[in-house]
């Protein structure tokens, strides 16, 4: 499946709309969805995306390790390494499609950036 890096204009901004909720792999919500590479639990968070004269609510999947402390609705954030994955499926004879968004982490605007690991 194609993963497309999302490019943003300098005028783009994001604000937390809802607190993160766990993502599950089953309808009964017994099995957490996890990152394939790190094993971290995945969460879905709604962010309000604002750019020029438009605003939109986006649901973005973020690993638990990428969620900063102090996150709450209304705070400005920046999604880091934001990707979009188009999807489509047929369910009960009807086509459904959309875009799944995924970010490595969310940074609080105005907070110091996480230190890069020294190699």
FIVEX-865120 format. One line per 8 residues: number of its first residue (from 1); for each residue x, y, z of N, C-alpha, C, O, CB. Coordinates in pm, whole numbers, plus 50000, padded with zeros to 5 digits. Atoms other than C-alpha are relative to their C-alpha. Glycine has a CB too. Example, Ala and Ser with C-alpha at 12.3 -4.5 7.8 and 13.67 -1.06 7.14 Angstrom:
# residues 2
1 = 50089/49881/50000/51230/49550/50780/50090/50120/50000/50194/50118/50066/49901/50003/50125; 49918/49881/49994/51367/49894/50714/49923/50109/50073/49974/50220/50090/50041/50046/49858 .
END
This chain:
# residues 119
1 = 50085/49883/50000/50000/50000/50000/50090/50124/50000/50192/50127/50068/49903/50000/50122; 49920/49879/50013/50131/50346/49911/49989/50087/50126/49880/50116/50175/49956/50080/49878; 49994/49902/49890/50242/50570/50196/50050/50130/49940/50153/50131/49872/50093/49952/50119; 49967/49871/50059/50254/50936/50100/50034/50098/50111/49953/50124/50199/49883/50054/49913; 49960/49900/49901/50451/51189/50305/49915/50125/49978/49899/50171/49865/50153/50034/49990; 50085/49882/50008/50226/51486/50383/50088/50125/50012/50156/50146/50112/49891/49998/50111; 49928/49873/49998/50383/51820/50293/49906/50110/50048/49790/50116/50006/50057/50034/49860; 50084/49895/49942/50254/52120/50485/50057/50137/49968/50178/50156/49964/49988/49982/50152 .
9 = 49958/49862/50019/50264/52491/50411/50047/50057/50133/50005/50009/50239/49885/50086/49940; 49957/49938/49873/50440/52711/50668/49884/50058/50081/49893/50073/50203/50102/50109/49972; 50116/49943/49931/50098/52859/50750/49913/49893/50066/49818/49927/50137/49916/50081/49902; 50081/50109/49943/49959/52516/50852/50018/49993/50151/50127/50014/50203/50036/49865/49935; 49992/50021/49855/49876/52456/51217/49903/49890/50039/49806/49863/49969/49969/50131/50078; 50082/50107/49947/49725/52176/51423/49966/50030/50146/50047/50087/50219/50071/49863/49987; 50042/49985/49861/49529/52181/51748/49932/49869/50042/49857/49810/49965/49903/50124/50018; 50060/50122/49948/49429/51885/51965/49849/50019/50013/49803/50117/50072/50063/49961/50136 .
17 = 50146/49995/49990/49057/51814/51931/49948/49906/50107/49858/49942/50183/49938/49966/49867; 50043/50099/49901/49018/51500/52144/50123/49934/50060/50231/49935/50002/49906/49894/49938; 49892/50078/49939/49231/51299/52382/50021/49872/49920/49927/49823/49856/49967/49968/50150; 49974/50124/50074/49399/50992/52230/49919/49884/50058/49901/49873/50179/50151/49967/50003; 50070/50122/49958/49201/50668/52241/50073/49880/49943/50126/49887/49831/49850/50002/49953; 49928/50118/50048/49351/50319/52210/49939/49948/49870/49818/49954/49848/49997/49890/50107; 50043/50062/50125/49334/50153/51870/50003/49848/50022/50098/49795/50079/50092/50044/49879; 50012/50145/49980/49220/49788/51867/50000/49928/49865/49966/49986/49762/49872/49967/50079 .
25 = 49999/50080/50123/49260/49509/51613/49872/49921/49982/49850/49863/49876/50119/49905/50001; 50123/50078/50008/48922/49349/51691/49880/50081/50049/49895/50177/50124/50014/49871/50083; 50123/49929/49965/48563/49462/51730/49971/49992/50149/49914/50086/50206/49882/49943/49921; 50028/50017/49857/48544/49327/52086/50093/50084/50088/50075/50090/50210/50013/49854/50037; 49902/49915/49929/48832/49559/52184/50074/49924/50109/50082/49967/50223/49929/50122/50062; 49922/50080/49907/49038/49288/52347/50149/50000/49966/50232/49963/50049/49947/49858/50003; 49861/50005/50046/49360/49323/52144/50044/50137/49950/49991/50188/49852/50017/49893/49888; 49947/49871/50044/49556/49650/52120/50068/49988/49864/50136/49888/49838/50098/50056/50103 .
33 = 49922/49991/50122/49686/49746/51777/50140/50049/50039/50153/50137/50124/49932/50096/49893; 49864/49961/49967/50064/49778/51789/50080/50034/49875/50048/49989/49764/50070/49888/50078; 49909/49964/50108/50338/49927/51575/50077/49875/49958/50128/49802/50043/50097/50114/50043; 49933/50121/50050/50490/49657/51355/50149/49997/50029/50207/49891/50047/49978/49987/49851; 49855/49994/49979/50845/49777/51410/50040/50006/50147/50135/49940/50188/50057/50120/49928; 49960/49978/49861/50852/49883/51776/49917/49924/50102/49961/49904/50215/49994/50146/50032; 50089/50068/49906/50560/49697/51933/49923/50096/50090/49847/50051/50175/50079/49907/50085; 50071/49902/49918/50430/50023/52087/49850/49998/49970/49810/49979/49855/50057/50143/49976 .
41 = 50144/49991/50019/50054/50049/52142/49968/50121/49913/50034/50224/49921/49926/50008/50137; 50041/49891/50088/49877/50265/51883/49875/50068/50055/49787/50005/50112/49973/49948/49858; 50113/49918/49956/49636/50547/51964/49951/50084/49883/50028/50117/49793/50040/50090/50121; 50057/49909/50099/49401/50757/51752/49963/50129/50070/49904/50129/50179/49875/49936/49930; 50029/49869/49943/49371/51127/51815/49941/50088/49890/49985/50081/49775/50128/50066/50062; 50056/49905/50097/49158/51391/51643/50073/50132/50015/50079/50190/50123/49846/50018/50020; 49935/49869/50004/49351/51701/51542/49923/50089/49904/49873/50043/49802/50150/49988/49957; 50056/49902/50092/49209/52016/51389/50115/50056/49918/50209/50114/49973/49922/50113/50076 .
49 = 49899/49954/50093/49416/52101/51083/49951/50130/49937/49842/50134/49879/50030/49892/49890; 50039/49871/50055/49408/52467/50977/50109/50049/49905/50228/50049/49938/49976/50104/50114; 49906/49952/50101/49567/52605/50662/49928/50102/49914/49825/50073/49854/50057/49882/49914; 50058/49889/50075/49493/52937/50495/49854/50020/50040/49827/50048/50156/50012/49975/49849; 50142/49972/49971/49112/52971/50470/49917/49875/50027/49795/49878/50010/49939/50075/49887; 50078/50122/49977/49016/52615/50562/50043/49931/50129/50155/49949/50177/50014/49905/49883; 49973/50079/49880/48995/52388/50864/49934/49864/49981/49830/49853/49916/49949/50071/50130; 50049/50135/50018/48942/52015/50886/50039/49917/50122/50146/49938/50180/50056/49937/49869 .
57 = 49967/50092/49891/48929/51747/51156/50062/49875/49939/50005/49815/49848/49873/49964/50085; 49931/50120/50048/49177/51463/51096/50020/49904/50116/50058/49944/50225/50136/50036/49936; 49968/50103/49902/49202/51136/51286/50137/49946/49962/50158/49900/49850/49891/49885/50005; 49862/50039/50027/49570/51048/51315/50040/49892/50100/50013/49903/50219/50096/50123/50010; 49948/50107/49916/49725/50728/51448/50142/50036/50043/50224/50075/49960/49996/49862/49926; 49869/49967/49943/50025/50782/51677/50037/49890/50100/49951/49848/50178/49999/50142/50069; 49962/50097/49897/50225/50528/51880/50002/50066/50138/50025/50186/50149/50139/49938/49969; 50003/49949/49864/50200/50566/52258/50130/50075/50032/50127/50176/50104/49979/49886/50101 .
65 = 49871/49937/49974/50571/50656/52265/50011/50139/49936/50101/50215/49971/50112/49911/49949; 49996/49871/50067/50496/50957/52040/49901/50101/50054/49884/50209/49998/49975/49982/49855; 50097/49909/49939/50233/51114/52265/50067/50075/50115/50112/50012/50211/49874/49923/50051; 49932/49924/49895/50375/51399/52477/49918/50008/50129/49795/49997/50126/50031/50139/49951; 50067/49975/49872/50294/51451/52845/49931/50136/49992/49979/50227/49925/50101/49995/50120; 50071/49873/49995/50042/51727/52909/49909/50025/49882/49858/50136/49866/50098/50110/50009; 50086/49986/50116/49843/51666/52592/49856/50018/50045/49807/49942/50128/50013/49877/49907; 50142/49979/49969/49487/51806/52614/49937/50080/49888/50006/50150/49814/49983/50073/50137 .
73 = 50069/49927/50107/49222/51949/52382/50030/50149/50004/50037/50211/50111/49849/49977/50011; 49973/49858/50014/49298/52296/52253/50147/50035/49987/50181/50146/49946/49943/50072/50116; 49856/49971/50009/49678/52266/52266/50048/49993/49856/50008/49904/49782/50080/49903/50087; 49942/50009/50134/49871/52344/51948/50111/49894/49998/50193/49886/50089/50057/50138/49956; 49901/50105/50016/50081/52051/51824/50050/49997/49855/49992/50060/49766/49940/49863/50039; 49947/50024/50135/50292/51950/51525/50017/49850/49984/50093/49789/50060/50136/50077/49976; 49976/50141/50026/50265/51597/51385/50133/49984/49926/50156/50051/49825/49882/49937/49919; 49868/50022/50058/50616/51471/51303/49996/49873/49916/49943/49770/49959/50109/49991/50110 .
81 = 50000/50113/50095/50670/51239/51005/49856/49955/49972/49819/49840/49997/50084/49881/50056; 50140/50027/50031/50306/51262/50895/49989/49936/49862/50042/49988/49763/49916/50131/50006; 50021/50072/50126/50205/51012/50626/49852/49976/49980/49776/49965/50076/50078/49867/49998; 50138/50032/50037/49878/50948/50442/50001/49870/49920/50086/49851/49832/49934/50116/49918; 50013/50125/50073/49772/50604/50319/49858/49988/49948/49765/49970/50027/50037/49878/50089; 50135/50019/50054/49476/50583/50080/49956/49854/50016/50038/49763/50006/49996/50042/49850; 50051/50135/49986/49252/50281/50135/49862/49990/49936/49792/50090/49918/49993/49959/50149; 50133/50028/50055/48944/50121/49982/49964/49856/50033/50052/49770/50039/49995/50025/49846 .
89 = 50047/50136/49975/48732/49815/50061/49853/49991/49960/49781/50091/49956/50020/49958/50149; 50140/50026/50031/48404/49658/49961/49941/49925/50118/49991/49820/50158/49983/49920/49867; 50067/50061/49885/48171/49578/50250/49851/49996/49969/49790/50099/49941/50029/50078/50134; 50142/50019/50032/47822/49435/50192/49964/50059/49864/49857/50117/49846/49912/50065/50108; 50026/49954/50136/47851/49524/49825/50019/50149/49976/49998/50197/49865/49864/49965/49962; 49979/49856/50015/47932/49891/49889/50148/50034/50015/50216/49981/50102/49916/50079/50102; 49862/49956/49994/48265/50057/49826/50016/50109/50105/49942/50207/50107/50046/50051/49863; 49961/49897/49903/48417/50252/50115/50144/50036/49971/50224/49949/49937/49981/49951/50150 .
97 = 49861/49960/50019/48733/50454/50081/50032/50121/50086/49942/50188/50137/50027/50031/49852; 49958/49886/49920/48935/50714/50263/50151/50009/50006/50222/49949/49925/49942/49989/50140; 49857/49981/49980/49275/50818/50385/50030/49978/50148/49966/50037/50235/50047/50142/49954; 49956/50023/49862/49446/50687/50698/50125/50084/50023/50218/50081/49943/50029/49847/50027; 49885/49916/49966/49688/50931/50864/50078/49937/50114/50021/49880/50206/49955/50144/50037; 49911/50058/49898/49986/50822/51072/50116/50097/50022/50173/50149/49927/50053/49858/49957; 49886/49916/49964/50250/51027/51256/50088/49923/50098/50039/49843/50177/49954/50136/50062; 49908/50064/49906/50561/50910/51442/49982/50054/50141/49993/49981/50240/50144/50020/49956 .
105 = 50019/49938/49868/50495/51157/51722/49931/50135/49983/49921/50187/49872/50136/50017/50074; 50055/49865/49996/50325/51481/51821/50092/50083/50088/50128/50041/50198/49853/50001/50054; 49922/49907/49919/50533/51773/51944/49909/50116/50041/49834/50169/49959/50125/50053/49922; 50073/49883/49954/50375/52044/52158/50067/50124/49944/50189/50135/49947/49994/50006/50156; 49944/49876/50054/50419/52385/51996/50050/50083/50117/49980/50103/50216/49892/50080/49917; 49938/49920/49895/50654/52597/52206/50077/49919/50101/50148/49975/50184/49896/50078/50070; 49924/50087/49908/50794/52296/52394/50133/49966/49933/50140/49958/49810/49919/49869/50036; 49874/50038/50062/51159/52202/52343/49987/49867/49927/49919/49776/49975/50109/49991/50105 .
113 = 50004/50123/50078/51208/51935/52076/50074/49890/50073/50170/49918/50144/50060/50022/49861; 49929/50109/49935/51310/51590/52197/50145/49994/49952/50174/50019/49835/49929/49867/49974; 49858/50009/50036/51688/51543/52204/50021/49881/49908/49965/49774/49929/50088/49987/50127; 49967/50108/50093/51824/51337/51918/50100/49907/50070/50190/49952/50141/50058/50055/49865; 49908/50098/49940/51998/51016/52025/50138/50016/49937/50150/50023/49815/49949/49854/49980; 49864/49990/50049/52374/51049/51996/50044/49864/49951/50023/49762/50018/50096/50054/50109; 49957/50129/50057/52523/50782/51774/50144/49971/50032/50197/49867/49992/49981/49999/49848 .
END
